[in-house]
Amino acid sequence: MKKPVMMETMNGILAVIVVPVVVGAVVVAGTKIVVVGAVVVGAVVVGAVVVGAVVV
């Protein structure tokens, strides 16, 4: 009976460690995507302004 209890305990500990790490990784990835998107949009806007200035 001891081994299943140990397994459950280990699984519980792993879950407590792994879940926040995974959530953290997803949040970081999401933040990076948003930042990259913002940079791309910013670059496009700057490019449009520069082209507009040159054309004018």
Biopython code that builds the backbone (N, CA, C, O; Angstrom):
import numpy as np
from Bio.PDB.StructureBuilder import StructureBuilder

atoms = [
    (1, "MET", "N", (0.837, -1.215, 0.000)),
    (1, "MET", "CA", (0.000, 0.000, 0.000)),
    (1, "MET", "C", (0.871, 1.264, 0.000)),
    (1, "MET", "O", (0.404, 2.343, -0.363)),
    (2, "LYS", "N", (2.122, 1.123, 0.403)),
    (2, "LYS", "CA", (2.972, 2.309, 0.536)),
    (2, "LYS", "C", (3.326, 2.904, -0.828)),
    (2, "LYS", "O", (3.334, 4.123, -0.995)),
    (3, "LYS", "N", (3.622, 2.029, -1.809)),
    (3, "LYS", "CA", (4.069, 2.536, -3.110)),
    (3, "LYS", "C", (3.036, 3.445, -3.791)),
    (3, "LYS", "O", (3.392, 4.534, -4.244)),
    (4, "PRO", "N", (1.760, 3.022, -3.875)),
    (4, "PRO", "CA", (0.760, 3.920, -4.487)),
    (4, "PRO", "C", (0.694, 5.278, -3.796)),
    (4, "PRO", "O", (0.548, 6.308, -4.454)),
    (5, "VAL", "N", (0.801, 5.278, -2.468)),
    (5, "VAL", "CA", (0.761, 6.538, -1.720)),
    (5, "VAL", "C", (1.943, 7.410, -2.133)),
    (5, "VAL", "O", (1.790, 8.609, -2.369)),
    (6, "MET", "N", (3.128, 6.791, -2.219)),
    (6, "MET", "CA", (4.324, 7.526, -2.647)),
    (6, "MET", "C", (4.134, 8.082, -4.058)),
    (6, "MET", "O", (4.474, 9.231, -4.340)),
    (7, "MET", "N", (3.579, 7.234, -4.943)),
    (7, "MET", "CA", (3.337, 7.663, -6.325)),
    (7, "MET", "C", (2.384, 8.855, -6.354)),
    (7, "MET", "O", (2.612, 9.833, -7.067)),
    (8, "GLU", "N", (1.315, 8.756, -5.567)),
    (8, "GLU", "CA", (0.348, 9.858, -5.495)),
    (8, "GLU", "C", (1.015, 11.123, -4.981)),
    (8, "GLU", "O", (0.790, 12.216, -5.500)),
    (9, "THR", "N", (1.845, 10.955, -3.947)),
    (9, "THR", "CA", (2.555, 12.104, -3.371)),
    (9, "THR", "C", (3.478, 12.723, -4.411)),
    (9, "THR", "O", (3.509, 13.942, -4.580)),
    (10, "MET", "N", (4.239, 11.862, -5.116)),
    (10, "MET", "CA", (5.162, 12.338, -6.153)),
    (10, "MET", "C", (4.387, 13.059, -7.257)),
    (10, "MET", "O", (4.781, 14.135, -7.709)),
    (11, "ASN", "N", (3.275, 12.446, -7.683)),
    (11, "ASN", "CA", (2.442, 13.056, -8.721)),
    (11, "ASN", "C", (1.915, 14.412, -8.266)),
    (11, "ASN", "O", (1.883, 15.370, -9.039)),
    (12, "GLY", "N", (1.504, 14.481, -7.006)),
    (12, "GLY", "CA", (1.011, 15.739, -6.445)),
    (12, "GLY", "C", (2.093, 16.803, -6.452)),
    (12, "GLY", "O", (1.855, 17.950, -6.831)),
    (13, "ILE", "N", (3.301, 16.401, -6.021)),
    (13, "ILE", "CA", (4.432, 17.341, -5.988)),
    (13, "ILE", "C", (4.768, 17.797, -7.407)),
    (13, "ILE", "O", (4.966, 18.985, -7.658)),
    (14, "LEU", "N", (4.828, 16.836, -8.333)),
    (14, "LEU", "CA", (5.139, 17.158, -9.732)),
    (14, "LEU", "C", (4.101, 18.122, -10.298)),
    (14, "LEU", "O", (4.445, 19.089, -10.978)),
    (15, "ALA", "N", (2.822, 17.849, -10.010)),
    (15, "ALA", "CA", (1.742, 18.710, -10.495)),
    (15, "ALA", "C", (1.918, 20.130, -9.963)),
    (15, "ALA", "O", (1.750, 21.104, -10.697)),
    (16, "VAL", "N", (2.259, 20.234, -8.679)),
    (16, "VAL", "CA", (2.431, 21.555, -8.053)),
    (16, "VAL", "C", (3.587, 22.311, -8.709)),
    (16, "VAL", "O", (3.540, 23.533, -8.848)),
    (17, "ILE", "N", (4.634, 21.567, -9.114)),
    (17, "ILE", "CA", (5.810, 22.204, -9.734)),
    (17, "ILE", "C", (5.555, 22.477, -11.219)),
    (17, "ILE", "O", (5.812, 23.574, -11.713)),
    (18, "VAL", "N", (5.044, 21.458, -11.921)),
    (18, "VAL", "CA", (4.931, 21.514, -13.384)),
    (18, "VAL", "C", (3.864, 22.501, -13.835)),
    (18, "VAL", "O", (4.095, 23.275, -14.764)),
    (19, "VAL", "N", (2.702, 22.487, -13.193)),
    (19, "VAL", "CA", (1.582, 23.336, -13.633)),
    (19, "VAL", "C", (1.964, 24.819, -13.655)),
    (19, "VAL", "O", (1.756, 25.482, -14.671)),
    (20, "PRO", "N", (2.518, 25.360, -12.557)),
    (20, "PRO", "CA", (2.915, 26.779, -12.610)),
    (20, "PRO", "C", (3.973, 27.061, -13.671)),
    (20, "PRO", "O", (3.954, 28.113, -14.311)),
    (21, "VAL", "N", (4.899, 26.113, -13.856)),
    (21, "VAL", "CA", (5.955, 26.282, -14.868)),
    (21, "VAL", "C", (5.344, 26.357, -16.261)),
    (21, "VAL", "O", (5.699, 27.225, -17.059)),
    (22, "VAL", "N", (4.415, 25.434, -16.550)),
    (22, "VAL", "CA", (3.746, 25.413, -17.857)),
    (22, "VAL", "C", (2.952, 26.699, -18.056)),
    (22, "VAL", "O", (3.032, 27.328, -19.111)),
    (23, "VAL", "N", (2.186, 27.085, -17.038)),
    (23, "VAL", "CA", (1.393, 28.320, -17.115)),
    (23, "VAL", "C", (2.318, 29.512, -17.341)),
    (23, "VAL", "O", (2.050, 30.371, -18.181)),
    (24, "GLY", "N", (3.410, 29.551, -16.579)),
    (24, "GLY", "CA", (4.397, 30.621, -16.732)),
    (24, "GLY", "C", (4.955, 30.659, -18.145)),
    (24, "GLY", "O", (5.081, 31.730, -18.739)),
    (25, "ALA", "N", (5.291, 29.488, -18.685)),
    (25, "ALA", "CA", (5.844, 29.396, -20.038)),
    (25, "ALA", "C", (4.840, 29.912, -21.066)),
    (25, "ALA", "O", (5.204, 30.639, -21.990)),
    (26, "VAL", "N", (3.572, 29.530, -20.898)),
    (26, "VAL", "CA", (2.516, 29.969, -21.823)),
    (26, "VAL", "C", (2.349, 31.485, -21.753)),
    (26, "VAL", "O", (2.224, 32.153, -22.779)),
    (27, "VAL", "N", (2.350, 32.018, -20.532)),
    (27, "VAL", "CA", (2.201, 33.468, -20.347)),
    (27, "VAL", "C", (3.366, 34.203, -20.994)),
    (27, "VAL", "O", (3.170, 35.200, -21.688)),
    (28, "VAL", "N", (4.584, 33.704, -20.763)),
    (28, "VAL", "CA", (5.787, 34.320, -21.352)),
    (28, "VAL", "C", (5.710, 34.267, -22.875)),
    (28, "VAL", "O", (6.000, 35.255, -23.549)),
    (29, "ALA", "N", (5.316, 33.107, -23.419)),
    (29, "ALA", "CA", (5.183, 32.953, -24.868)),
    (29, "ALA", "C", (4.146, 33.931, -25.408)),
    (29, "ALA", "O", (4.373, 34.582, -26.427)),
    (30, "GLY", "N", (3.011, 34.031, -24.724)),
    (30, "GLY", "CA", (1.954, 34.966, -25.121)),
    (30, "GLY", "C", (2.450, 36.394, -25.104)),
    (30, "GLY", "O", (2.162, 37.170, -26.015)),
    (31, "THR", "N", (3.197, 36.742, -24.066)),
    (31, "THR", "CA", (3.746, 38.098, -23.950)),
    (31, "THR", "C", (4.704, 38.375, -25.096)),
    (31, "THR", "O", (4.672, 39.452, -25.691)),
    (32, "LYS", "N", (5.564, 37.394, -25.409)),
    (32, "LYS", "CA", (6.527, 37.554, -26.504)),
    (32, "LYS", "C", (5.803, 37.779, -27.825)),
    (32, "LYS", "O", (6.195, 38.638, -28.614)),
    (33, "ILE", "N", (4.738, 36.999, -28.067)),
    (33, "ILE", "CA", (3.958, 37.130, -29.305)),
    (33, "ILE", "C", (3.360, 38.533, -29.388)),
    (33, "ILE", "O", (3.397, 39.167, -30.442)),
    (34, "VAL", "N", (2.813, 39.013, -28.279)),
    (34, "VAL", "CA", (2.218, 40.357, -28.242)),
    (34, "VAL", "C", (3.286, 41.409, -28.519)),
    (34, "VAL", "O", (3.067, 42.341, -29.294)),
    (35, "VAL", "N", (4.455, 41.248, -27.872)),
    (35, "VAL", "CA", (5.554, 42.206, -28.065)),
    (35, "VAL", "C", (6.005, 42.201, -29.519)),
    (35, "VAL", "O", (6.171, 43.260, -30.124)),
    (36, "VAL", "N", (6.203, 41.011, -30.083)),
    (36, "VAL", "CA", (6.621, 40.895, -31.488)),
    (36, "VAL", "C", (5.576, 41.535, -32.398)),
    (36, "VAL", "O", (5.915, 42.266, -33.329)),
    (37, "GLY", "N", (4.308, 41.255, -32.122)),
    (37, "GLY", "CA", (3.221, 41.856, -32.901)),
    (37, "GLY", "C", (3.262, 43.369, -32.822)),
    (37, "GLY", "O", (3.108, 44.049, -33.836)),
    (38, "ALA", "N", (3.468, 43.904, -31.623)),
    (38, "ALA", "CA", (3.546, 45.353, -31.427)),
    (38, "ALA", "C", (4.725, 45.932, -32.197)),
    (38, "ALA", "O", (4.604, 46.982, -32.828)),
    (39, "VAL", "N", (5.866, 45.248, -32.147)),
    (39, "VAL", "CA", (7.069, 45.702, -32.861)),
    (39, "VAL", "C", (6.816, 45.712, -34.365)),
    (39, "VAL", "O", (7.177, 46.666, -35.053)),
    (40, "VAL", "N", (6.193, 44.646, -34.874)),
    (40, "VAL", "CA", (5.890, 44.557, -36.310)),
    (40, "VAL", "C", (4.954, 45.689, -36.717)),
    (40, "VAL", "O", (5.192, 46.366, -37.717)),
    (41, "VAL", "N", (3.894, 45.893, -35.947)),
    (41, "VAL", "CA", (2.941, 46.972, -36.236)),
    (41, "VAL", "C", (3.658, 48.314, -36.196)),
    (41, "VAL", "O", (3.467, 49.155, -37.073)),
    (42, "GLY", "N", (4.490, 48.509, -35.167)),
    (42, "GLY", "CA", (5.271, 49.741, -35.043)),
    (42, "GLY", "C", (6.158, 49.948, -36.253)),
    (42, "GLY", "O", (6.233, 51.055, -36.787)),
    (43, "ALA", "N", (6.833, 48.893, -36.692)),
    (43, "ALA", "CA", (7.719, 48.966, -37.851)),
    (43, "ALA", "C", (6.927, 49.326, -39.106)),
    (43, "ALA", "O", (7.370, 50.144, -39.912)),
    (44, "VAL", "N", (5.762, 48.715, -39.268)),
    (44, "VAL", "CA", (4.908, 48.993, -40.436)),
    (44, "VAL", "C", (4.466, 50.449, -40.419)),
    (44, "VAL", "O", (4.498, 51.121, -41.450)),
    (45, "VAL", "N", (4.053, 50.941, -39.250)),
    (45, "VAL", "CA", (3.613, 52.333, -39.117)),
    (45, "VAL", "C", (4.766, 53.275, -39.453)),
    (45, "VAL", "O", (4.599, 54.227, -40.215)),
    (46, "VAL", "N", (5.942, 53.000, -38.873)),
    (46, "VAL", "CA", (7.123, 53.829, -39.148)),
    (46, "VAL", "C", (7.449, 53.785, -40.636)),
    (46, "VAL", "O", (7.730, 54.815, -41.248)),
    (47, "GLY", "N", (7.411, 52.586, -41.213)),
    (47, "GLY", "CA", (7.667, 52.429, -42.649)),
    (47, "GLY", "C", (6.681, 53.237, -43.469)),
    (47, "GLY", "O", (7.075, 53.906, -44.424)),
    (48, "ALA", "N", (5.411, 53.187, -43.117)),
    (48, "ALA", "CA", (4.375, 53.931, -43.832)),
    (48, "ALA", "C", (4.629, 55.430, -43.714)),
    (48, "ALA", "O", (4.486, 56.165, -44.692)),
    (49, "VAL", "N", (5.006, 55.885, -42.520)),
    (49, "VAL", "CA", (5.279, 57.308, -42.296)),
    (49, "VAL", "C", (6.475, 57.750, -43.131)),
    (49, "VAL", "O", (6.440, 58.809, -43.758)),
    (50, "VAL", "N", (7.534, 56.940, -43.142)),
    (50, "VAL", "CA", (8.741, 57.259, -43.918)),
    (50, "VAL", "C", (8.405, 57.317, -45.401)),
    (50, "VAL", "O", (8.794, 58.259, -46.092)),
    (51, "VAL", "N", (7.684, 56.315, -45.892)),
    (51, "VAL", "CA", (7.280, 56.283, -47.305)),
    (51, "VAL", "C", (6.418, 57.498, -47.615)),
    (51, "VAL", "O", (6.592, 58.153, -48.642)),
    (52, "GLY", "N", (5.482, 57.790, -46.708)),
    (52, "GLY", "CA", (4.612, 58.958, -46.884)),
    (52, "GLY", "C", (5.430, 60.232, -46.951)),
    (52, "GLY", "O", (5.167, 61.091, -47.792)),
    (53, "ALA", "N", (6.412, 60.366, -46.082)),
    (53, "ALA", "CA", (7.262, 61.554, -46.055)),
    (53, "ALA", "C", (8.043, 61.661, -47.360)),
    (53, "ALA", "O", (8.167, 62.750, -47.921)),
    (54, "VAL", "N", (8.567, 60.544, -47.844)),
    (54, "VAL", "CA", (9.349, 60.529, -49.091)),
    (54, "VAL", "C", (8.451, 60.896, -50.267)),
    (54, "VAL", "O", (8.837, 61.694, -51.121)),
    (55, "VAL", "N", (7.266, 60.321, -50.310)),
    (55, "VAL", "CA", (6.323, 60.575, -51.411)),
    (55, "VAL", "C", (5.920, 62.046, -51.401)),
    (55, "VAL", "O", (5.861, 62.684, -52.452)),
    (56, "VAL", "N", (5.642, 62.582, -50.219)),
    (56, "VAL", "CA", (5.246, 63.987, -50.089)),
    (56, "VAL", "C", (6.462, 64.857, -50.376)),
    (56, "VAL", "O", (6.369, 66.083, -50.326)),
]
sb = StructureBuilder()
sb.init_structure("model")
sb.init_model(0)
sb.init_chain("A")
sb.init_seg("    ")
for serial, (resi, resn, name, xyz) in enumerate(atoms, 1):
    if name == "N":
        sb.init_residue(resn, " ", resi, " ")
    sb.init_atom(name, np.array(xyz, "f"), 0.0, 1.0, " ", f" {name:<3s}", serial, name[0])
structure = sb.get_structure()
